């Protein structure tokens, strides 16, 4: 019995020891691993605030002469051609004045024709009188009267011709005034907004007083993004550099683009965040059809690039250019020499070789040099 009790006691002590050992041993920490591989890295510069999608041409139009809207043959969203009538202001009085001016021009032309014909007749009579006077058949006073009559008739002809020119100028003025009552599309595009209805009154914007345009016309066949770039970074931006545009309204899409223009001045609306507007144009014409003017957009401009280099995930780098390498179930600290970087990858110029594994989840508790670790299982979608 004593031996049996001793055996049971030893078994109980062993079980307790095993439980205590299992409960007190260090558990390996789960870590997310990233690959050290070879590939390309692009150094990019991004906008400091949201950019804006703009149409290459956008006109906020109003008739040159105010008045009551007599015709509004277009609708919002309608596509129009260059020169198409968008709006007409009531102008029957101006049209009547134009017709009166045309009639006055026609009457003046007829009078000028009559006066000039009389001047031609008087000129011929003066020439005959001169010949007769030369032959001694006509006295001096009659020659003077004939020549004076010819000069007077010619002056009347010139005055009538000048009156024709004045009438024509008046007619042109009337037609120009009439033309100001018709608003036409300066280019082909789509009607974005119409302010006013038929029968309402519309007026052009007085100087210095912005008013809603009668018609907002957008050329949606050409789009670009205006991106505010920090003044510190813009010195590295050049026209023609490749870029990528992302649109908040179109998540997951990346539109290839290139820099087309850099503004020649700094915007200092915010004293502590001065920026320079950079215009970026899309490369694929098909992408333009998916964009709307006014969309908010972000831009990444590629200012440097390295191909076929050793790279490491950027989130794996700790302060001091240190990474944790995963080897044989443990973590080892390794200092590295870095090159260019972006949010995804950093160039490795020394300290790591392609094929190694590094810890990306560096902020987790227990992730430190010498700790046991196990790779975290991929999450199922």
Phi, psi and omega per residue, in radians:
X1 nan -0.695 3.141
X2 -1.123 -0.683 3.136
X3 -1.168 -0.676 -3.128
X4 -1.153 -0.758 3.125
X5 -1.086 -0.696 3.116
X6 -1.108 -0.704 3.129
X7 -1.126 -0.748 3.125
X8 -1.114 -0.677 3.109
X9 -1.103 -0.746 3.116
X10 -1.106 -0.687 3.115
X11 -1.114 -0.758 3.135
X12 -1.105 -0.736 3.113
X13 -1.085 -0.697 3.132
X14 -1.128 -0.725 3.136
X15 -1.116 -0.768 3.125
X16 -1.086 -0.705 3.127
X17 -1.099 -0.705 3.129
X18 -1.133 -0.743 -3.140
X19 -1.106 -0.780 3.136
X20 -1.102 -0.704 -3.130
X21 -1.116 -0.754 -3.130
X22 -1.192 -0.590 -3.103
X23 -1.361 -0.410 -3.067
X24 -1.796 -0.166 -3.128
X25 -1.267 2.674 -3.107
X26 -1.268 2.187 3.101
X27 -1.497 2.446 3.083
X28 -1.163 2.473 -3.135
X29 -1.533 2.465 3.080
X30 -1.399 2.329 -3.114
X31 -2.312 2.636 3.014
X32 -1.643 2.190 -3.062
X33 -1.807 2.591 3.037
X34 -2.164 2.738 -3.088
X35 -1.624 2.439 2.900
X36 -1.592 2.004 -3.065
X37 -2.404 -3.033 3.080
X38 -1.948 2.488 -3.131
X39 3.102 -2.804 -3.099
X40 -1.832 2.589 3.073
X41 -2.333 2.285 3.094
X42 -1.992 2.224 3.043
X43 -1.481 2.153 -3.058
X44 -2.152 2.769 3.028
X45 -2.126 2.314 -3.110
X46 -1.977 2.791 3.109
X47 -1.198 2.593 -3.125
X48 -1.410 -0.550 3.053
X49 -2.237 2.901 -3.128
X50 -1.048 2.346 3.048
X51 -1.491 -3.063 -3.071
X52 -2.380 2.390 3.034
X53 -1.391 2.188 -3.120
X54 -2.130 2.625 2.986
X55 -1.463 2.505 3.133
X56 -1.053 -0.583 3.080
X57 -2.328 2.236 3.082
X58 -2.538 2.152 -3.077
X59 -2.102 2.193 3.045
X60 -1.739 1.803 -2.880
X61 -1.781 2.600 3.008
X62 -2.569 2.597 3.127
X63 -1.131 2.569 -3.131
X64 -1.153 -0.487 3.118
X65 -2.074 2.294 3.130
X66 -1.346 2.916 3.121
X67 2.732 -2.938 -3.124
X68 -1.466 2.337 -3.137
X69 -1.237 2.052 -3.127
X70 -1.684 -0.503 -3.128
X71 -2.594 2.421 3.111
X72 -2.429 1.361 -2.969
X73 -1.376 0.070 -3.115
X74 -2.111 2.854 3.131
X75 -2.233 2.812 3.083
X76 -1.104 2.365 -3.104
X77 1.552 -0.137 -3.124
X78 -1.369 2.443 3.071
X79 -1.573 2.330 -3.078
X80 -2.190 2.808 3.123
X81 -1.794 2.820 3.113
X82 -1.050 2.312 3.139
X83 1.527 -0.114 -3.122
X84 -1.219 2.486 3.141
X85 -1.243 2.238 3.129
X86 -1.825 -0.603 -3.053
X87 -2.791 2.533 3.076
X88 -2.259 2.313 3.065
X89 -1.654 2.504 3.140
X90 -0.971 2.235 -3.043
X91 -2.637 0.605 3.141
X92 -1.100 -0.610 3.123
X93 -1.149 -0.702 3.119
X94 -1.185 -0.658 3.104
X95 -1.120 -0.673 3.098
X96 -1.143 -0.721 3.096
X97 -1.084 -0.637 3.107
X98 -1.144 -0.693 3.119
X99 -1.172 -0.701 3.090
X100 -1.077 -0.746 3.140
X101 -1.111 -0.646 3.112
X102 -1.157 -0.724 3.116
X103 -1.152 -0.689 3.103
X104 -1.103 -0.655 3.098
X105 -1.141 -0.722 -3.141
X106 -1.137 -0.736 3.125
X107 -1.125 -0.746 3.132
X108 -1.115 -0.614 3.118
X109 -1.152 -0.699 3.126
X110 -1.161 -0.712 3.105
X111 -1.143 -0.679 3.123
X112 -1.156 -0.665 3.111
X113 -1.110 -0.724 3.127
X114 -1.141 -0.809 -3.106
X115 -1.114 -0.688 -3.119
X116 -1.244 -0.582 3.079
X117 -1.168 -0.699 3.072
X118 -1.120 -0.638 3.100
X119 -1.147 -0.652 3.099
X120 -1.130 -0.723 3.121
X121 -1.112 -0.795 -3.137
X122 -1.115 -0.609 3.107
X123 -1.147 -0.725 3.117
X124 -1.158 -0.677 3.118
X125 -1.147 -0.671 3.115
X126 -1.149 -0.610 3.119
X127 -1.190 -0.691 3.093
X128 -1.142 -0.701 3.119
X129 -1.099 -0.649 3.131
X130 -1.122 -0.720 3.122
X131 -1.150 -0.770 3.129
X132 -1.104 -0.678 3.116
X133 -1.131 -0.618 3.106
X134 -1.175 -0.506 3.124
X135 -1.532 0.003 3.132
X136 1.395 0.281 -3.089
X137 -1.737 -0.063 -3.103
X138 -2.393 2.273 -3.117
X139 -1.210 2.912 -3.077
X140 -1.127 -0.718 -3.070
X141 -1.113 -0.615 3.120
X142 -1.236 -0.614 3.073
X143 -1.118 -0.735 3.129
X144 -1.091 -0.743 -3.137
X145 -1.109 -0.686 -3.132
X146 -1.175 -0.737 3.140
X147 -1.200 -0.678 3.090
X148 -1.118 -0.718 3.124
X149 -1.106 -0.664 3.131
X150 -1.149 -0.749 3.134
X151 -1.145 -0.707 3.135
X152 -1.126 -0.702 3.133
X153 -1.170 -0.661 3.123
X154 -1.163 -0.681 3.086
X155 -1.108 -0.690 3.108
X156 -1.113 -0.663 3.099
X157 -1.103 -0.782 -3.141
X158 -1.126 -0.690 3.126
X159 -1.140 -0.698 3.127
X160 -1.158 -0.671 3.105
X161 -1.136 -0.690 3.092
X162 -1.128 -0.631 3.103
X163 -1.142 -0.609 3.066
X164 -1.089 -0.777 3.139
X165 -1.090 -0.696 3.113
X166 -1.127 -0.715 3.120
X167 -1.135 -0.691 3.113
X168 -1.132 -0.696 3.097
X169 -1.100 -0.695 3.086
X170 -1.110 -0.689 3.113
X171 -1.146 -0.707 3.097
X172 -1.100 -0.697 3.093
X173 -1.084 -0.759 3.134
X174 -1.110 -0.728 3.126
X175 -1.183 -0.650 3.107
X176 -1.133 -0.711 3.090
X177 -1.114 -0.687 3.098
X178 -1.137 -0.665 3.140
X179 -1.140 -0.537 -3.141
X180 -1.176 -0.272 -3.136
X181 -1.501 -0.102 -3.129
X182 -1.978 2.220 3.127
X183 -1.776 2.109 -3.114
X184 -2.037 2.708 -3.133
X185 -1.256 2.139 3.126
X186 -1.296 -0.278 3.093
X187 -2.756 2.879 3.114
X188 -1.283 2.459 -3.140
X189 -3.132 -2.778 -3.129
X190 -2.150 2.476 3.140
X191 -1.342 2.025 -3.126
X192 -1.536 -0.686 -3.059
X193 -2.694 2.460 3.042
X194 -2.156 2.241 3.096
X195 -1.925 1.938 -3.120
X196 2.070 2.798 3.101
X197 -2.305 2.870 3.118
X198 -1.031 2.283 -3.112
X199 1.721 -0.354 3.101
X200 -1.425 2.908 3.133
X201 -1.718 2.480 3.094
X202 -2.274 2.583 -3.135
X203 -2.385 2.581 3.024
X204 -1.228 2.777 -3.122
X205 -1.270 2.176 3.032
X206 -1.157 2.698 3.138
X207 -0.999 2.235 3.086
X208 1.421 -0.014 3.140
X209 -2.142 1.684 -3.119
X210 -1.207 2.279 3.054
X211 -2.211 2.728 3.137
X212 -1.022 2.363 3.120
X213 -1.210 2.630 3.094
X214 -1.149 -0.725 -3.136
X215 -2.408 2.260 3.062
X216 -1.831 1.973 -3.053
X217 -1.940 2.278 -3.101
X218 -2.132 2.313 2.992
X219 -1.576 1.659 -3.043
X220 -1.497 0.169 3.097
X221 -1.472 -0.138 -3.132
X222 -2.458 2.141 -3.132
X223 -2.262 2.616 3.023
X224 -2.575 2.900 -3.126
X225 -2.001 2.307 2.995
X226 -1.703 2.038 -3.074
X227 -2.035 2.170 3.074
X228 -1.377 2.022 -3.126
X229 -1.853 2.404 -3.128
X230 -1.003 2.462 -3.090
X231 -1.051 -0.456 3.133
X232 -1.243 -0.593 -3.061
X233 -1.571 -0.400 -2.953
X234 -1.171 -0.345 3.134
X235 -1.098 -0.379 -3.142
X236 -1.621 0.002 -3.111
X237 -1.624 2.354 3.124
X238 -2.295 2.594 3.062
X239 -1.078 2.370 -3.132
X240 1.694 -0.190 3.137
X241 -1.169 2.489 3.119
X242 -1.200 2.667 -3.129
X243 -2.629 2.922 3.080
X244 -2.292 2.319 3.133
X245 -1.902 2.333 3.014
X246 -2.104 2.462 -3.094
X247 -2.002 2.225 -3.120
X248 -1.061 -0.609 -3.127
X249 -1.321 -0.220 3.135
X250 -2.171 1.254 -3.059
X251 -1.095 2.495 3.114
X252 1.497 -0.149 3.141
X253 -1.663 2.433 3.072
X254 -2.238 2.087 -3.039
X255 -1.813 2.074 3.098
X256 -1.141 2.482 -3.077
X257 -2.682 -3.112 3.048
X258 -2.637 2.707 -3.140
X259 -1.264 2.268 3.129
X260 -1.968 -0.415 -3.099
X261 -2.796 2.522 3.063
X262 -2.110 2.190 -3.110
X263 -1.076 2.481 -3.090
X264 -1.514 0.368 -3.127
X265 -2.640 2.853 -3.136
X266 -1.766 2.353 3.063
X267 -1.527 2.084 -3.059
X268 -2.062 0.656 3.085
X269 -1.100 -0.631 3.056
X270 -1.931 1.970 -2.999
X271 -1.047 -0.546 -3.091
X272 -1.660 0.015 -3.130
X273 -2.471 1.148 -3.119
X274 -1.358 2.397 -3.050
X275 -2.347 2.912 3.044
X276 -2.172 2.259 3.137
X277 -1.323 2.219 3.107
X278 -2.058 2.243 3.127
X279 -1.655 2.264 -3.094
X280 -2.163 2.206 -3.111
X281 -1.842 2.556 3.130
X282 -1.314 2.547 -3.119
X283 -1.569 -0.541 -3.057
X284 -1.729 1.989 -3.136
X285 -1.021 -0.505 -3.133
X286 -1.163 -0.493 3.140
X287 -1.184 -0.489 -3.083
X288 -1.084 -0.571 -3.103
X289 -1.128 -0.378 -3.112
X290 -1.547 -0.129 -3.047
X291 -1.772 2.647 3.045
X292 -2.108 2.417 3.088
X293 -1.041 2.292 -3.124
X294 1.808 -0.219 3.056
X295 -0.960 2.483 2.962
X296 -1.400 2.492 -3.033
X297 -2.530 2.640 3.027
X298 -2.016 2.576 -3.076
X299 -2.280 2.333 3.002
X300 -2.016 2.094 -3.102
X301 -1.823 2.214 -3.132
X302 -1.446 2.015 -3.116
X303 -1.870 -0.235 3.097
X304 -2.731 2.748 -3.092
X305 -2.687 2.455 3.045
X306 -2.230 2.285 3.134
X307 -1.942 2.555 3.076
X308 0.941 0.955 3.096
X309 -2.111 2.774 3.043
X310 -1.268 2.321 -3.095
X311 -2.412 2.697 -3.127
X312 -2.273 2.571 3.072
X313 -1.009 2.233 -3.100
X314 -1.007 -0.669 3.131
X315 -1.113 -0.246 -3.119
X316 -1.409 -0.201 -3.051
X317 -1.521 2.175 3.068
X318 -1.605 3.044 3.095
X319 -1.025 2.381 -3.098
X320 1.523 0.269 -3.128
X321 0.994 0.866 3.138
X322 -2.022 2.423 3.050
X323 -2.187 2.815 3.049
X324 -1.858 2.016 -3.115
X325 -1.598 2.360 3.106
X326 -1.643 2.045 3.141
X327 -2.473 2.162 3.043
X328 0.925 0.724 3.053
X329 1.418 0.065 3.132
X330 -2.244 2.863 -3.127
X331 -1.852 2.344 -3.122
X332 -2.196 2.333 3.138
X333 -1.407 2.381 -3.113
X334 -2.466 2.188 3.065
X335 -1.497 2.434 -3.076
X336 -2.227 2.787 3.020
X337 -1.819 2.232 -3.015
X338 -1.957 2.805 3.062
X339 -2.104 -2.330 -3.134
X340 -1.240 2.774 -3.072
X341 -2.624 2.774 2.928
X342 -2.416 -2.954 -3.076
X343 -1.169 -0.409 -3.056
X344 -1.696 -0.822 -3.041
X345 -2.332 2.725 3.053
X346 -2.246 2.370 3.116
X347 -1.206 2.374 3.113
X348 -1.911 2.040 3.119
X349 -1.739 -0.118 3.107
X350 -3.103 2.571 3.076
X351 1.873 -0.358 3.125
X352 -2.413 2.728 3.073
X353 -2.187 2.719 -3.136
X354 -1.052 2.398 3.119
X355 1.843 -0.283 3.123
X356 -1.317 2.839 3.111
X357 -1.988 2.396 3.105
X358 -2.228 2.753 -3.118
X359 -1.479 2.222 3.096
X360 -1.653 -0.568 -3.117
X361 -1.471 1.088 -3.011
X362 -1.277 -0.272 -3.083
X363 -1.561 -0.043 -3.136
X364 -1.261 2.624 3.105
X365 -1.148 2.409 3.111
X366 1.510 -0.092 3.121
X367 -1.447 1.784 -3.120
X368 -2.724 2.895 -3.119
X369 -1.066 2.360 3.126
X370 1.568 -0.211 -3.107
X371 -1.306 2.575 3.015
X372 -1.312 2.551 -3.085
X373 -2.577 2.665 3.018
X374 -2.289 2.483 3.129
X375 -1.148 2.413 3.101
X376 -1.261 2.366 3.141
X377 -1.169 2.420 3.113
X378 -1.031 2.463 3.123
X379 -1.342 2.399 3.124
X380 -1.427 2.416 3.122
X381 -1.622 nan nan
